[in-house]
Amino acid sequence: MDERHKKILQRNRSNLVKGLDPSNLYDSLLEKGVFTEDMIDEIKSSGTRRDQARQLVRDLETRGSRAFPIFLECLQETGQHSLAELLQDGAPSVHIRPSAPPQVVRPPVKPLPVVSPMDIDKPKVEVVPISPLSPKQKTNTTPTPSPVYTRPRPRRDSIQCYKMDASPCGHCLIINNVEFDPRSELSNRTGSNIDCDKLERRFKALNFIVEVKANLKQRQIKHQLSALSKKDHSQFDCCVVIMLSHGTEVSHSRFPGAVYGVDGQHIPVQYITNYLNGQHCPSLQGKPKLFFIQACGGGEKDTGFEVSPDEVEPSFGGEDDQTDAIPMSSSSDSLSMSDEPDARATLPTPSDILVSYSTFPGYVSWRDTQSGSWYVETLDRILEESASINDLVTMLMMVNHEVSQNSAKGLYKQMPGSFNFLRKLLYFQTQA
């Protein structure tokens, strides 16, 4: 497919996934040679109407140059005019040229000889038909188009995508620490309840069982994580842990950073992830474990660097921006949970884990007391707008980009990031 047509499909993918009725298109696309029967069957088996629409649009981009105009024609024929007009708006005009049937070269017709009655007894001359020309001898013929091959498309239960069709999809634990013990010398985190409410609604919409725990001490955080690891996750496809708290930088061997309990005692992120790894939670082996950390990774403030005006759209935070930073701790608690080899597992212990941080390790994370943190606000919106069409890692990259455009007090910047040990693409369930 031409690059300009691919860009039109990508730009309108969200609307196509929402409004396209693939079932009406299958016969026409098959008849016109855009897809084979096997390809149609795989698209049908990809899941819901939205899943089929998403897969159809993706596969369409891999077909030949005539796929786009034929797709427009099929939309018109099946009454999906609004989508056809949407794709045609601003697109170069396209004309469908039916492939010319191959020209058949026939042998020249020669008149039979006229036989005189006087020659009737003479030996008959046998008329041998002239053989059709071989393909190499044909002239002025239209060559048959070469077949278009496409790589195997990802399936929700394939080697390329995690299975994410259990209902409910899995457990989601949100720990929201807002009010800290005055003796901890940690300020209350005004605005964190806004973050918590957004994420609770969002992950319920993504078909997770959401449990919220507020204002937990360090030992209570450990207790909740231990209880989550002891649940039977065999009927679920995923598990999510969200930490909203103050944070600090600690020494580590795998995942940086730590989050604080309301008593001022911290728990390293590495310790948090270990509860759900392949060794300590067998029923989650091979399944994605997702951790979202809204907390500072340290006390350093990033003032950014100067770029061309064309590369950035300035966005300024409010006067009430606060950080969740605590100075770096050298506590050995970050190594208090050993990572012993798991002889029973066939995958590395930290596999299928993704930890998304609101900020780069060592730097502060900004939170608006009126609208919540930059990271959660952006994450929630990107999930709402893009979960039906994009995988998780792609969406986190979108979050990184948008948060990086913000400025606190017109000066300070923030750069989210993640430690990704997932082995496959992850698509969340979305409501049709």
Buried (B, 14 or more C-beta within 10 A) or exposed (E): BEEEBBEBBBEBBBBBBBEBBBEBBBEBBBEBBBBEEEBBEBBBEBBBBBBBBBBBBBBBBBBBEBBBBBBBBBBBEBEBEEBBEBBBEEBEEBEEEEEEEEEEBEEEEEEEEEEEEEEEEEEEEEEEEEEEEEEEEBEEEEEEEEEBEEEEBBBBBBEBBBBBBBEBBBBBBBBBBBBBBEEBEBEBBBBBBBBBBBBBEBBEBBBBBBBBBBBBBBEBBBEBBEEBBEBEBEEBBBBBBBBBBBBBBBBBEBBBBBBBBBBBBBBBBBBBBBBBBBBBBBBBBBBBBBBBBBBBBBBBBBEEEEEEEEEEEEEEBEEEBBBBBBEBBEBEBBBEBEBEEBEEBEBBBBBBBBBBBBBBBBBBBBBBBEBBBBBBBBBBBBBBEBBBBBBBBBBBBBBBEBBBBBBBEEEBBBBBBBBEBBBBBBBBBBEE
